[in-house]
Amino acid sequence: MIRVLPWLIVLVAWLYGMVDCALSDRRAVRGGISKTLWFLISVLPAVGTVLWFVFGRPRGTTPPRGSDGKGRRPTAPDDDPDFLRGL
């Protein structure tokens, strides 16, 4: 089992990197390389995955803003002014 663990870690990191690359916004990808080229680079299991996470992965994204423009979202219908206006 100990001999399989490093390969399993590499496999999980590689799959996560591939999915992360495929689902990331193409305008947010760093490194000055297109998303398609990053996907081809990340096909290399260890090296490509490390390069994606270090140089290509988008940094933290801002959360979507609510209807009030301050980033807060109502937690329940009775907290939503638009819902209360419609009653």
C-alpha positions as CSV (number, residue, x, y, z in Angstrom):
1,M,0.0,0.0,0.0
2,I,2.8,2.4,0.8
3,R,4.3,1.9,-2.7
4,V,1.0,2.8,-4.3
5,L,0.4,6.0,-2.2
6,P,2.7,8.3,-4.2
7,W,1.2,7.2,-7.5
8,L,-2.3,7.7,-6.1
9,I,-1.4,11.2,-4.9
10,V,0.0,12.1,-8.3
11,L,-3.1,10.7,-10.0
12,V,-5.5,12.6,-7.8
13,A,-3.5,15.9,-8.2
14,W,-3.3,15.4,-12.0
15,L,-7.1,14.7,-12.3
16,Y,-7.9,17.7,-10.1
17,G,-5.5,19.9,-12.2
18,M,-7.1,18.8,-15.4
19,V,-10.6,19.5,-14.2
20,D,-9.6,22.8,-12.7
21,C,-8.0,23.8,-15.9
22,A,-11.0,22.8,-18.0
23,L,-13.5,24.6,-15.8
24,S,-11.5,27.8,-15.2
25,D,-12.5,31.0,-17.0
26,R,-10.3,31.5,-20.0
27,R,-10.0,35.3,-19.3
28,A,-8.7,34.7,-15.8
29,V,-5.9,32.2,-16.7
30,R,-2.5,33.6,-15.8
31,G,0.9,33.2,-17.5
32,G,0.1,34.8,-20.8
33,I,-0.7,31.4,-22.3
34,S,-4.1,30.4,-23.7
35,K,-6.3,28.0,-21.8
36,T,-6.0,25.4,-24.6
37,L,-2.2,25.4,-24.3
38,W,-2.4,25.2,-20.5
39,F,-4.7,22.1,-20.9
40,L,-2.1,20.5,-23.2
41,I,0.7,21.3,-20.8
42,S,-1.3,19.9,-17.8
43,V,-1.5,16.5,-19.7
44,L,2.0,15.8,-18.3
45,P,1.0,14.3,-15.0
46,A,3.5,15.7,-12.5
47,V,5.3,18.6,-14.3
48,G,2.2,19.9,-16.1
49,T,0.1,19.9,-13.0
50,V,2.7,21.7,-10.9
51,L,3.1,24.3,-13.7
52,W,-0.6,24.8,-13.9
53,F,-1.0,25.4,-10.1
54,V,2.0,27.7,-9.8
55,F,1.9,29.7,-13.0
56,G,-1.5,29.3,-14.8
57,R,-4.3,28.8,-12.3
58,P,-6.4,31.9,-11.8
59,R,-6.0,33.6,-8.4
60,G,-8.9,33.9,-6.1
61,T,-12.0,35.2,-7.8
62,T,-14.4,37.8,-6.4
63,P,-17.7,36.4,-5.3
64,P,-20.8,37.4,-7.3
65,R,-22.4,40.6,-6.1
66,G,-25.9,40.7,-4.8
67,S,-28.7,42.9,-6.0
68,D,-27.8,45.6,-3.5
69,G,-24.4,46.1,-5.0
70,K,-22.6,45.5,-1.7
71,G,-21.9,41.8,-2.2
72,R,-24.6,40.7,0.3
73,R,-27.3,38.4,-0.7
74,P,-30.6,37.9,1.2
75,T,-30.7,34.8,3.3
76,A,-34.5,34.3,3.3
77,P,-37.4,35.6,1.3
78,D,-38.5,37.9,4.1
79,D,-35.0,39.5,4.0
80,D,-35.3,40.3,0.3
81,P,-36.7,43.8,-0.4
82,D,-37.7,42.9,-3.9
83,F,-39.8,39.9,-2.6
84,L,-41.4,42.1,0.1
85,R,-42.3,44.8,-2.5
86,G,-44.2,42.1,-4.5
87,L,-46.4,41.1,-1.6
